[in-house]
Amino acid sequence: MSVEAYGRLPAVVTLDDLAAMNNADQHGHRFELSPEGALSVMPPPDSEHAAIASRIFAWLILAGWPAEQLLQAAGIKLPGPDGVGGRFPDVTVWASPQPRSVWLSVTDLLLVVEIVSPGSAAMDQVVKIHEYAQAGIPRYWVIDRDAAQTATLHVLGPDKNYEVAAKMPLAWLLQTAPADHSIGG
């Protein structure tokens, strides 16, 4: 199903519908769904966004992280009290290689990285931080698109809320090792 095919959305959008919408979109948008059923349309990433994701990916690879455990824009299922949502984080780090699937369980997910795009700040810094914490994802990093490309590293606390573990320019983060942030390899 795609928006173009229906002309309007169904009353309830499923993860299968969401996958079909993403496949049908010819303009590079990402359709995401909150666990409560709110549909979001994310604009296609620009070249700066792609460069930041590539730098983080290369940093992890050079530190010895297995490529099979690093995914870009992989779909994750987010369980919630009212249903299941689906998000496409920019970079994900996994404890083990994942099966081939459109929607992956967050069971082995160690880290989610979101790169703030124009218009996505509220989604990345308010909505997703709550969803990812409630899903039990141990680490959530947000990379801002300010002059320093500020990286805010969140760690899940015992109360299922994120605490800021560090905040630094991306260039500084990339001078450290993933193990310095409790991400082994």
N, C-alpha and C positions, 0 to 999 in steps of 0.2 A: 504494500500500500504506500502511496505517496500523496502528498497534499494535492499535487497536480492531477492525479488519477481520480481522486474523490471530489475535489473542489471544496471540500470542507472536511474537518477532522471528525472522527467518530467520538462518541461521548466518553469512551475510555480508550486510551492509547496503550497498547501492550509493548513489551520489549521487541516482539516480532514486528509490530507495526513500525517501531522506531528504527529497527535495522533496515527495513524496506525503504523507509523515508531517506535514510542516510545513503543507501545504495542508489536511489533514484535521483538524488539531488545532483544536478550537473554543474553547480556553482561552488562546490567545496564547503558548504555549510555543514555544521555538526548539529544534529538534533539530539537533545538530551532530555531526560525525564527524571523529575524528582521522585522519591519514594511516595510522596503524596499525590503524584499524578500531574504536576505542573510541567508543561512542555516548554523547553527553551530552544531557541535557534541561535547558535553561535556562529559568528562570521568566520569565513575562511582565514586561517593564520597568514600573516604577512611574512616577508623574508627575515625581519628581525626576530620574530617569534620562532621561526624555523632555526635560525642561527643559535639562539639561546638553547633550544632543545638539543641541537647537535652538540653544542659545547658540553652540556651536562652528560649526554650519552657518551661522548668521547672520553670524558673525565672518568666515568665509571668503567668503561672498557679498559682504559690505560691503567686503572688501579687493579685490574685483574678480575673484574666482575664478569661472569659468564654471559655472553651475548644472548643466550637462550632465556635468560632471566631478566632481560631489559626489554621493555616494550614501549613503543611510542603510539599514542592515540588508540590504545586497546580499550575495548568496552568492558566496563566492570558493572556487575549487578550490585545495587545498594539496597539491602533489606531495610524496611521501615515498618512502623506499626500499622500503616494503612495500605501497604503494598510494596512493590519492588520497583526501584528506579534504575536508570542506566546513565552512566556518565562516561566520557572519553577523556581521561586525564592526559596531559601532554607527554609525561614520562612516568612509567611505573617500574618498580624494582620488586622482584619476586624471590621467595625463598627457594623455589624450584621451577624448572621449566613448566609452562602451562599448556594444557591441551589446546588443540585448534578449536576455537569457538568465537562467536561474535561477542558473547557476554561471559566474562570470567567471574568466578566467585572470588570474594575478597579474602578467603581463608589464608592463602599464602602470600598475601600482599604486604610488603614491608614498608614501602614508601610510595607516595604519590607526589608528583611535582606538577604544579599548575603555573603557567606563564600568563601573567595578566595582559590581556589585549585591550585595546580601546573598547570601552563599553562593557568589559567583563569584571571590573574590579569588585563590584558588589557581589556578584556570583562567586568569585574565587575567594574573597576575603570574609564573606558572611555566610552565604548559603552552603557552599561546599565544605567549609571548615566544620560546620555543624553536621552535615551528612556523613562526611568521612570519619569524624570522631564517633558518631553513633554506630557506624559500621565496624568500629574497632581497628581501623587502620593505624598502625603504630606511629607513623611519621607522615607529616604533610608539609611540603615546602611550597612557598609562594614566591615567585620571582616577579618583582615589579619592573615596569618598563621606564623607571626614572633614569636619570643620568648615570647612577651607580649600578643600575640593575640590581637593586637591593633584594637579597635573598632572606626571607624570614623562615626559619626552621622551627616547626612545631613538633612537639612530642606529646603523645597521648598520656594523660595523667590517669591516676587510679579512679577518678570520678567520671571517666569517659568524656573529658573535655581536653582540648589541646592547651599546652603551655608553651610559650615561646622559649626555646632553648638557646637560640642565637639569632642575631640579625646582622648581616654584613653585606658588603658589595659582592656580587657574583665572582668578580676577579679574585677576591680574597678566599671565598669558598673553594674555588678551583685550585688554590695553592695548598689546600689541605688534602687529607685522604678520606675516602668514605668511612673508613674504620674510626676516624676521629669523631664521627657523628653516630657511632654505634651501628654502622651499616658495614658488616663484614663482607668479604668477597671471596 
